[in-house]
Amino acid sequence: EIHEKLKEKLGIEYQKYTILGACNPPYAYKALQAENKIGTMLPCNVIVEEQDERTLVRIVDPAAMMQAGGLAGDPVLEEVGGEAEKRLKRVAAALQG
């Protein structure tokens, strides 16, 4: 948890902030077989943070990450990224309601 590390290492108080790594090993392996540079984007990050009296969850967009990383266009990566995106959207929908 980032807030604990900031306190421990720098003596700084920060709101509760946790970075989680969402990973599906079979899909990660398939993506790595297609392009080993994809490892810079694994696992998909999910941030949970406390703001005022709310808890916010932020989930990375795998398709946008691949586009930004110059890895779009590979059919295997697009398949894996699409599946990751669908799964993360289901998580986001479940959290909303």
C-alpha positions as CSV (number, residue, x, y, z in Angstrom):
1,E,0.0,0.0,0.0
2,I,1.5,3.2,-1.2
3,H,0.3,5.4,1.7
4,E,2.2,3.1,4.2
5,K,5.4,3.2,2.1
6,L,5.3,7.0,1.9
7,K,4.9,7.1,5.7
8,E,7.6,4.6,6.3
9,K,10.2,5.9,3.8
10,L,9.4,9.6,3.7
11,G,7.4,10.4,6.8
12,I,4.6,11.7,4.6
13,E,0.9,11.3,5.5
14,Y,-1.1,10.3,2.4
15,Q,-4.7,9.1,1.9
16,K,-5.2,5.4,1.7
17,Y,-4.0,4.4,-1.7
18,T,-3.4,0.8,-2.9
19,I,-2.3,-0.5,-6.3
20,L,-3.5,-4.0,-7.1
21,G,-2.3,-6.0,-10.0
22,A,-5.0,-7.9,-11.9
23,C,-3.6,-10.8,-13.8
24,N,-4.9,-13.8,-15.7
25,P,-1.9,-16.1,-16.1
26,P,-3.1,-18.0,-19.2
27,Y,-3.8,-14.7,-21.0
28,A,-0.6,-13.1,-19.8
29,Y,1.4,-16.1,-21.1
30,K,-0.4,-15.9,-24.5
31,A,0.4,-12.2,-24.7
32,L,4.0,-12.7,-23.7
33,Q,4.4,-15.4,-26.4
34,A,3.1,-12.9,-29.0
35,E,5.2,-10.0,-27.8
36,N,7.6,-10.0,-24.8
37,K,7.4,-6.2,-24.5
38,I,3.9,-6.6,-23.2
39,G,5.5,-7.4,-19.9
40,T,5.9,-3.7,-19.2
41,M,2.1,-3.5,-19.1
42,L,1.5,-6.6,-16.9
43,P,-0.4,-7.0,-14.7
44,C,-3.3,-4.6,-15.3
45,N,-3.3,-2.1,-12.5
46,V,-6.3,-1.4,-10.4
47,I,-6.1,1.5,-7.9
48,V,-8.2,1.7,-4.8
49,E,-8.0,5.1,-3.0
50,E,-9.8,6.8,-0.2
51,Q,-11.0,10.4,-1.0
52,D,-12.8,12.2,1.7
53,E,-15.5,9.7,2.8
54,R,-15.6,7.8,-0.5
55,T,-13.6,4.9,-1.9
56,L,-12.6,5.2,-5.6
57,V,-11.6,2.3,-7.8
58,R,-9.8,3.1,-11.0
59,I,-9.2,0.4,-13.5
60,V,-6.7,0.6,-16.4
61,D,-8.0,0.3,-20.0
62,P,-5.9,-2.5,-21.6
63,A,-6.7,-1.4,-25.2
64,A,-5.6,2.2,-24.4
65,M,-2.4,0.8,-22.9
66,M,-1.6,-1.3,-25.9
67,Q,-2.3,1.7,-28.2
68,A,-0.1,4.0,-26.1
69,G,2.7,1.3,-26.0
70,G,2.7,0.9,-29.8
71,L,1.5,-2.7,-29.5
72,A,-1.9,-2.3,-31.2
73,G,-2.6,-4.2,-34.4
74,D,-1.3,-7.6,-33.3
75,P,-4.3,-10.0,-33.5
76,V,-3.2,-12.1,-30.5
77,L,-2.6,-9.0,-28.3
78,E,-5.9,-7.6,-29.4
79,E,-7.7,-10.8,-28.4
80,V,-6.0,-10.9,-25.0
81,G,-6.5,-7.2,-24.5
82,G,-10.2,-7.4,-25.5
83,E,-10.8,-10.3,-23.0
84,A,-9.0,-8.4,-20.3
85,E,-11.1,-5.3,-21.0
86,K,-14.4,-7.3,-20.9
87,R,-13.4,-8.9,-17.5
88,L,-12.3,-5.6,-16.0
89,K,-15.6,-3.9,-17.2
90,R,-17.6,-6.6,-15.4
91,V,-15.6,-5.9,-12.2
92,A,-16.3,-2.2,-12.6
93,A,-20.0,-2.8,-13.3
94,A,-20.3,-5.0,-10.2
95,L,-18.7,-2.3,-8.1
96,Q,-21.1,0.3,-9.3
97,G,-24.2,-1.4,-8.6
